[in-house]
Structure formats: structure tokens, C-alpha cells
Amino acid sequence: SGTRLIAEVVQSFGNNIGSDLNGPSDNLLFTLLYKRLEILDTTKDEFVKITRIMLKGLNRPLHDNRLSADEISLCHQLASQDRPGHDAFWLKERVDNLLETTGSQPSAHFKKRKHDTTTSQLDLGLETKGLYGWKEPNSHVLLDRFLELFPNIKYIHVIRNGFDMVKSNNQNQLSLWGETFLGQIPHSSNTPSPCPLGYEKGNLSPKYALKYWCSIHRRVLKLGSQMKQSQFLCLNYDDFCSNPDQGLEILCNFLDLPRTESNLTKARSFIRPRPTSTSSTSITTSSSLSASSKVQSSASSNFRHDMSVFDSDDVAYVHSLGFS
């Protein structure tokens, strides 16, 4: 996926994106803590407490990352029941991994490390040298709340052609967050059985998939326009792949990554070149994609839907972002 590629490139420069990762490099601690509808209704104090756990799970250097008894109790609570997409056993594995890697609960194969007692008070600042963060496709849902806690956070949003995304079999975000962003989605009466990840199949049609894509991109780009150019980067996946050298330069400038030939060679090894974009449409955003701060259009999609199934304003919005 597009986000996996960027995560692997960033990690190849020696940056920390967590230890409990799946194949696509999603941070599974984020999934435990945040990927649930209830997170939208948490108070600021509750959200801060959850985010402290997230930061400790990243094992930031020069911090005491051990969890308190209350934090451990909260993690066990979050893993106590099945939720859409993940059963309780899988969630408990995330807790066990967190407790082990932070030294909060020694295990038979875990060697307890020494802790720096001078930094026992965990704060929410990003003052530690080196980069740390996470990749998780649902992060955009909580971007506004993370901005409230981390005014200087850097956020990278990977964008792909909306017409391509609606053909994907993975519509988990639409299943989970669809009603939050779109209102109630009509459910199909002839598909009552659960799909493989445990979500109840509803009307996850191309129409609603594109509507969701448009809704979340309108929101993310609006939030991005309110951030400094040094904080928000919208990366076009196809453009990044078709011109890796330019894409790496943009990414390195944004994150201030050391551009040694060794680092760049390793980063390039993750990128599969794609055909050069043929469209010249572009839009202005607050990102740092180029000297003129524009998001260039991606290569034209080879996939074609019957456009009559989509709402015309959604089609127009995808086109306005330079996609065809």
C-alpha cells in the first residue's frame, strides 16, 4: 500500500515507528488504543492518558516507558472484548507485547533493562532527539485531536486516486467510520453474514466508498491547510513512485532526514517505479510537495467505473484533486 511504502522508507533512515507491527507496517498498539468508535467520545483527559500509553509503547529514548498500574488496567480493559475487525485474543496479544517491550511486566524471555530515574515524568512533548511516530491508516480520523496535544506534530498523508481506492476489497474504514463521516449508510438485506474481518457486510458499494474517500480527504486537506507547511505533507503515491528521486527529496526535506548515498540507496530499494503522470492538473495545499506547494496529479487510472453509480459532486471532487 501507499502508506506502507512511505513508512518503510522513513524507517529505513533509522527512525522509530514502533515494534508491534504487522506486514503492512501498521502500528498495532495504535489499533488497540484508538481504532474503535468509542475513541471519538473520550474526554481530553482520557485521550491524554491513552496517548501517554502510545508514546511509552514507542520506547522513546531517555524516558521511563514503564506503564503505571492504572495504565496497565486500562489496556486490559480495552482488550477484554471482541471489537469489529479484532477479537479479544488478538487484542490481548497487543497488551502482552506492550507490557513486555516497555518492561512493565517481565517475561521469561525478556531481559529487564535499566531505567533513567531522572526522566520518570512522561510529558507529551516531542523533545527527544531522533524521529519517532507511527503508521496506521486510521490516524487521520484523530488528526485534530493529535494537533491539540502536539501543536508541532508532523503529519504525512499519502493520497491515491479515489477511483482506484473504491475497487479495493479492503473497505474496513468505511465499515467502521462510515456513519461517523457520512451519516447512516443503508445496509443491504441480502448480505447479513459477517465478512472475513468480522465487520457486518452492509452497502459497501463503490458509491459509498467514493463518498467516504471524498469526505475524509476534504477533512484532512482542510486540517492541513490550517497547519504550517513544515508540519503537513500530502504525498501523491503514484508521483512518488514514478519519480523516486524527487519524492525522496521532498520527504527528506520535510523530515530533515540525512541524505547520504547509503540512506538513499536503501530507501530506493523499497520503491517500484510507476509510469510517469500524463495529467497536468494540480491543486494548492499547505503541503511541502514542491517549491510551489502543489500536489501534482497522479498517473491516470486504468480502472473505469460506470460513473453513473457515483454522485456527481464526488466525481467532480476527485477530478479537482487531479485524478482521472
For each residue, the residues with C-beta under 8 A, 3 or more apart:
1: 4 5 24 137
2: 5 6 158 159 160 235 237 240
3: 6 7 24 25 135 137 158
4: 1 7 8 24 25 135
5: 1 2 8 9 158 237 240 241 270 271
6: 2 3 9 10 135 156 158 235 240 251
7: 3 4 10 11 17 25 135
8: 4 5 11 12 25 270
9: 5 6 12 13 248 251 267 270 271
10: 6 7 13 15 17 131 251 255 257
11: 7 8 14 15 17 25
12: 8 9 263 266 267 269 270
13: 9 10 255 257 258 263 267
14: 11 130
15: 10 11 130 131 132 133 255 257
16: 58 59 60 130 131 132 133
17: 7 10 11 21 25 27 132 133 134 135
18: 21 27 29 30 57 58 134
19: 57 59 97 101
20: 27 28 29 57 94 97 98 101
21: 17 18 25 26 27 28
22: 25 26 28
23:
24: 1 3 4
25: 3 4 7 8 11 17 21 22 135
26: 21 22 30 31 135 136 137
27: 17 18 20 21 30 31 134 135 136
28: 20 21 22 31 32 94 97
29: 18 20 32 33 53 54 57 94 97 98 134
30: 18 26 27 33 34 35 54 134 136 138 139
31: 26 27 28 34 35 86 94 136 138
32: 28 29 35 75 78 79 91 94 95 98
33: 29 30 39 50 53 54 78
34: 30 31 39 50 54 136 138 139 141 142
35: 30 31 32 39 85 86 136 138 176
36: 39 78 83
37: 40 176 177 180
38: 41 42
39: 33 34 35 36 42 47 50 142
40: 37 141 180
41: 38
42: 38 39 46 47 50
43: 46 47
44: 47 48 148
45: 48 49
46: 42 43 49 50
47: 39 42 43 44 50 51 145 149
48: 44 45 51 52 124 149
49: 45 46 52 53 70 71 74
50: 33 34 39 42 46 47 53 54 74
51: 47 48 54 55 124 146 149
52: 48 49 55 56 71 122 124
53: 29 33 49 50 56 57 67 71 74 75 98
54: 29 30 33 34 50 51 57 58 134
55: 51 52 58 60 63 122 124
56: 52 53 59 60 63 65 66 67 71 102 122
57: 18 19 20 29 53 54 65 98 101 102
58: 16 18 54 55 65 132 133 134
59: 16 19 56 65 101 102
60: 16 55 56 63 65 128 132
61: 128 129 130
62: 116 119 128
63: 55 56 60 116 119 122 128
64: 115 116 117 119 120 122
65: 56 57 58 59 60 102 103 122
66: 56 102 103 104 115
67: 53 56 71 72 75 98 99 102 104
68: 71 72
69: 72 73
70: 49 73 74
71: 49 52 53 56 67 68 74 75
72: 67 68 69 75 76 99 104 105
73: 69 70 76 77
74: 49 50 53 70 71 77 78
75: 32 53 67 71 72 78 79 95 98 99
76: 72 73 79 80 92 95
77: 73 74 80
78: 32 33 36 74 75 91 95
79: 32 75 76 88 91 92 94 95
80: 76 77 88
81: 88
82: 86 87 88 198
83: 36 86 91
84: 175 176 197 198 199
85: 35 172 176 197 198 199
86: 31 35 82 83 90 91 198
87: 82 90 91 198
88: 79 80 81 82 91 92
89: 92 93
90: 86 87 93 94
91: 32 78 79 83 86 87 88 94 95
92: 76 79 88 89 95 96
93: 89 90 96 97
94: 20 28 29 31 32 79 90 91 97 98
95: 32 75 76 78 79 91 92 98 99
96: 92 93 99 100 105
97: 19 20 28 29 93 94 100 101
98: 20 29 32 53 57 67 75 94 95 101 102 104
99: 67 72 75 95 96 102 104 105
100: 96 97 103 104 105 106 107 110
101: 19 20 57 59 97 98
102: 56 57 59 65 66 67 98 99
103: 65 66 100 106 110 112 113 115
104: 66 67 72 98 99 100
105: 72 96 99 100
106: 100 103 110 112
107: 100 110
108:
109:
110: 100 103 106 107
111:
112: 103 106
113: 103
114:
115: 64 66 103 120
116: 62 63 64 119
117: 64 120
118:
119: 62 63 64 116 122
120: 64 115 117
121:
122: 52 55 56 63 64 65 119
123: 127
124: 48 51 52 55 149 150
125:
126: 150 152 153
127: 123
128: 60 61 62 63 132
129: 61
130: 14 15 16 61
131: 10 15 16 255
132: 15 16 17 58 60 128
133: 15 16 17 58 154
134: 17 18 27 29 30 54 58 139
135: 3 4 6 7 17 25 26 27 139
136: 26 27 30 31 34 35 139
137: 1 3 26 140 173
138: 30 31 34 35 141 142 173 176 177
139: 30 34 134 135 136 142 143 146 155
140: 137 143 157 216 219 220
141: 34 40 138 177 180 216
142: 34 39 138 139 145 146
143: 139 140 146 147 155 220 223
144: 147 148 223
145: 47 142 148 149
146: 51 139 142 143 149 150 153 155
147: 143 144 150 151 153 223 227
148: 44 144 145 151
149: 47 48 51 124 145 146
150: 124 126 146 147 153
151: 147 148
152: 126 231
153: 126 146 147 150 231
154: 133 230 231 232 233 254 255
155: 139 143 146 224 227 231 232 233
156: 6 233 234 235 251 254
157: 140 220 224 232 233 234 235 287
158: 2 3 5 6 235 237
159: 2 217 234 235 236 237 295 298 321
160: 2 164 165 236 237 238 298
161: 164 165 238 298 301 318 323 324
162: 165 166 210 213 214 217 314 318 321 323
163: 166 167 210 301 303 304 305 318 323 324
164: 160 161 167 168 301 303
165: 160 161 162 168 209 210 213
166: 162 163 206 209 210 213 305
167: 163 164 206 303 305
168: 164 165 171 209
169:
170:
171: 168 174 175 204 209
172: 85 175 176 197 199
173: 137 138 176 177 178 212 216
174: 171 177 178 185 204 208 209 212
175: 84 171 172 178 195 199 200 202 204
176: 35 37 84 85 138 172 173 199
177: 37 138 141 173 174 180 181 212 216
178: 173 174 175 181 182 185 202 208 212
179: 182 183 184 185
180: 37 40 141 177
181: 177 178 212 215 216 219
182: 178 179 185 208 211 212 215
183: 179
184: 179
185: 174 178 179 182 202 203 208
186: 202 203
187: 200 202 203
188: 191 201 202 203
189: 192
190:
191: 188 201 202
192: 189 200 201
193: 201
194: 198 199 200 201
195: 175 198 199 200 201
196:
197: 84 85 172
198: 82 84 85 86 87 194 195
199: 84 85 172 175 176 194 195
200: 175 187 192 194 195
201: 188 191 192 193 194 195 204
202: 175 178 185 186 187 188 191
203: 185 186 187 188 208
204: 171 174 175 201 208 209
205: 208 209 309
206: 166 167 209 210 305 309 310
207: 210 211 309 310 311
208: 174 178 182 185 203 204 205 211 212
209: 165 166 168 171 174 204 205 206 212 213
210: 162 163 165 166 206 207 213 214 310 311 314 315 318
211: 182 207 208 214 215 310 311 314
212: 173 174 177 178 181 182 208 209 215 216
213: 162 165 166 209 210 216 217 318
214: 162 210 211 217 218 314 317 318
215: 181 182 211 212 218 219
216: 140 141 173 177 181 212 213 219 220
217: 159 162 213 214 220 221 317 321
218: 214 215 221 222 317
219: 140 181 215 216 222 223
220: 140 143 157 216 217 223 224 234
221: 217 218 224 225 234 285
222: 218 219 225 226
223: 143 144 147 219 220 226 227 232
224: 155 157 220 221 227 232 234 285 286 287
225: 221 222 285 286
226: 222 223 286
227: 147 155 223 224 231 232 286
228: 231 232 286
229: 232 286 287 288 293
230: 154 254 288
231: 152 153 154 155 227 228
232: 154 155 157 223 224 227 228 229 285 286 287 288
233: 154 155 156 157 250 251 254 287 288 289
234: 156 157 159 220 221 224 285 287 289 295
235: 2 6 156 157 158 159 239 240 247 250 251 287 289
236: 159 160 239 240 289 295 296 297 298
237: 2 5 158 159 160 240 241 298
238: 160 161 241 242 274 277 298 299
239: 235 236 242 243 246 247 277 296 297 298 299
240: 2 5 6 235 236 237 243 244 247 271
241: 5 237 238 244 247 271 272 273 274
242: 238 239 273 274 275 276 277 299
243: 239 240 246 247 276
244: 240 241 247 248 268 271 273
245: 248 249
246: 239 243 249 250
247: 235 239 240 241 243 244 250 251 271
248: 9 244 245 251 252 259 264 267 268
249: 245 246 252 253 259
250: 233 235 246 247 253 254 288 289 290
251: 6 9 10 156 233 235 247 248 254 255 257
252: 248 249 255 256 257 258 259
253: 249 250 256 288
254: 154 156 230 233 250 251 288
255: 10 13 15 131 154 251 252
256: 252 253
257: 10 13 15 251 252 263
258: 13 252 263
259: 248 249 252 263 264
260: 263 264
261: 264 265
262: 265 266
263: 12 13 257 258 259 260 266 267
264: 248 259 260 261 267 268
265: 261 262 268 269
266: 12 262 263 269
267: 9 12 13 248 263 264 270 271
268: 244 248 264 265 271
269: 12 265 266
270: 5 8 9 12 267
271: 5 9 240 241 244 247 267 268
272: 241
273: 241 242 244
274: 238 241 242 299
275: 242 278 299
276: 242 243 299
277: 238 239 242 296 297 298 299 300
278: 275 299 300
279: 297 298 299 300 322 324
280: 297
281: 297 319 322
282: 294 295 296 297 322
283: 294 295 320 321 322
284: 292 293 294
285: 221 224 225 232 234 289 293 294 295
286: 224 225 226 227 228 229 232 293
287: 157 224 229 232 233 234 235 293 295
288: 229 230 232 233 250 253 254 293
289: 233 234 235 236 250 285 293 294 295 296
290: 250 293 294 296
291:
292: 284
293: 229 284 285 286 287 288 289 290
294: 282 283 284 285 289 290
295: 159 234 236 282 283 285 287 289 321 322
296: 236 239 277 282 289 290 322
297: 236 239 277 279 280 281 282 321 322 323 324
298: 159 160 161 236 237 238 239 277 279 322 323
299: 238 239 242 274 275 276 277 278 279
300: 277 278 279 324
301: 161 163 164 304 323 324
302:
303: 163 164 167
304: 163 301
305: 163 166 167 206 309 310
306: 309
307: 310 315
308:
309: 205 206 207 305 306
310: 206 207 210 211 305 307 314 315
311: 207 210 211 314 315
312: 315 316
313: 316 317
314: 162 210 211 214 310 311 317 318
315: 210 307 310 311 312 318 319
316: 312 313 319 320
317: 214 217 218 313 314 320 321
318: 161 162 163 210 213 214 314 315 321 323
319: 281 315 316 322 323 324
320: 283 316 317
321: 159 162 217 283 295 297 317 318
322: 279 281 282 283 295 296 297 298 319
323: 161 162 163 297 298 301 318 319
324: 161 163 279 297 300 301 319
